Amino acid sequence: MLQRRISLNRLFGILLFLLLQASFCSSFASESTEDIKQKAYALYATKNFNEAANLLKSLPASEKNEEVFLILANIAEENFNYNLAIQNLNKALDKNYSYYKAYYNLGCILAKKKSYILAMNNFELAVKYNKNFASAYYNLACCQMQLKNYSAAKKNLIKAIELEPNIKDAYYNLALCYKELNKIKQAQKLLKTYESLS
């Protein structure tokens, strides 16, 4: 009987040790996950794309948030792997449906592929979730210009300029819209503004 108590005490001690170790490891793992993310972001910022991607891919699935998938998408796009980039952006949106940066990047990829209507849909979602996103308005207008919808493009270029007056090309494109809409004086005035920003 005494032997059994010692075994139970040992078993209790082992269980307690394992519980403490598991608790320590889980807090260490989450700290380690943040360290991995920060190191990957630093590598990405210094254009060490493959190293950054490998670190981010090593994260457990539960630790991959929308920002991780956005960076993985950006790296895939840098490597001209647009399909993988789109997959990662969709994963980012699975994590956070209102993540405007993912919609914006999807729009940019689709515009490069000349899928202007799909690109416009994504730029519109980007501005839906961030009404102050000048670049999304600008790129939305560029797609509209490709489809010769100069009236809509004009409105979005004006909005982009209101939000960020230093987007030089917005003035040039707005001048083109005014030219296409037969508003030559406004077009000439905007071209002068464009030239003054050079």
N, C-alpha and C positions, 0 to 999 in steps of 0.2 A: 504494500500500500504506500509506503513512504517513497518507493521508487517512482510510482505513478505521479505523485505530487511534484516531485522534482521535474519530471518530464512535462507536466502541465505548466509549471513555473517557467521552464525553459521555452516551452511553446508560446506562452504568453509574452515572454521577453523577446522572442524572435518576431512575433506578430507586431509588438510595439515598435521594435527596431525597423521592421519593414514599412509600417505605417509612417513613421517619422521620415524614413528615407524617401518614400513615395511623395510625401508632402514637400520635402526639400527639393527633390528632383523636379516636381512640377513647377515650383516657383523658379527654379534654376532654368528650366526649359523655356518658360515664358520670357524670362529675362534674356536668355540666349536667342530666342526668336527675334526679339527686338534688336539685339545686337546684329544679327544676321541681316535684318531689314536695313538697318542704318548703314552697314558695310556695303550692301548691295546698292543702296541709293547713292552712296559716295562713289562707288565704281561706275555707276551709270552716269553720274554728273561729270566724271573724268573720261567718259567715252570708252570705258572698258566694258563694252556691252556683253560679250560672251561670259566673262567672269560674273557680272551682275546677274545675268540670266540664270547661270548655274546655281548661284546662291539662292535666288528667289524660287527656283524650281525645287530646291531641297527642302523648302518649308513644308510643314504638314498642311494638308488641304484646309484644315480649320483655321489656319493662320494666314491664309492668302485672302487679303481684302481687295477692294476695288482698285486701290492704288497699286498693289502688287501686279494685278492683271493689266493695268494701264501701262506700267513700265515694261512688262513682258511684251505687250502689244507694240510699244514704241521700238523695242529692240528688234522684234520680228520685222517691223516696217523698215527699220534701218538696213536690215539684211534682205530687203525686197521680198519678204515672205508675207504677202498681203493676206493670204488665207489664214495663216496662223495669227496674224495681227487681229483680223476680224474675229476669230474664235476667242482670243483673249479679251477683246473689248466686250464681246457678248457675255463672257464670264464676269467681267467687271459690272455689267448691268444686272446680271443675276444677283450679285452681291448688293447692289444699290441701284435701283431702277431710276433714280433721279440724278445719277452721276453725270452731270453735264459734260465733263471732259471726255468721257467715253463716247457720247453722242457726237461731240465735235470731231474727235479723231476718226470715228467711223465716217463722218461726212467728208473729211479730208481724203481718206483712202478711196471712197466711192467717187469723189470728184476726179481724182487721179485716173481712175478707171473709166472716166467719162459716163458714169451712171448718175447723171445730174439730178434726176428726180429723187432717187434714193438718197443722194447726198443732201439735197434740200430738206427732205424729211428729217434727217438727223440734225442738220443745223437748226431747224425749227424746234426740235426737242431740246437742243442745247440752250437756245434762248428762252424756251419755256421754263427751264429749271434755273437759268441764270440770266435774268433780264438785262444785266449790265455787261454782257460778254460781247464786246465790240468786234472781236475777230470772227465770231460766229455770224453776226449780222453781215460783216464784210464778205465772208465766204458764201453765205446764202445769196447775196447779191451777185457774186461772180457766177454762180450756177444759173441764176435767173438770166443773167446777160448771155450766157451760152445758149439759153433757150429763147433768146430774143424777147424776154419779158422785161423791157426796159423801165416800165412804169413801177413795177414791184421792186426791181433792183434799185431804182432811184430812192425809194423810201427806205430801204435797208441800208444803203450807203449813207444817207443823211443820218440815220440812227447811229451807225458806226462812228461817223465823224463827231456827232454830239457826245458820244461816250468816250471817244479817244481821238482828239483832234490831230494827233501826230501820225495817223496811218496815211502816209503820203499817197500810196496808190489808190486810196479811196477817193481822193480828189480827182485823179486822172480818170478813174472808172465812172465817177459821177459826171464828169465832163462828157464822156462818151455817151452816157445815158441821155443827157440833155441834147447832145447832137442828134442822136437817133430819134428823140422826141421833138425835133425841129425847134429847139430852144437854144439858138446859136449864141446869143449874148451871155446866157448863164454858163454855157459850155466854155466860152472864151474866158470869162471871169474865173472859173474854176481851174482852167489851165494855168492862168497867171498865179493863182494860189499854189498850185502843184509845183510850178517852177520856183516859186519863192521858198519852198521847203527843201530844195536841193542843197 
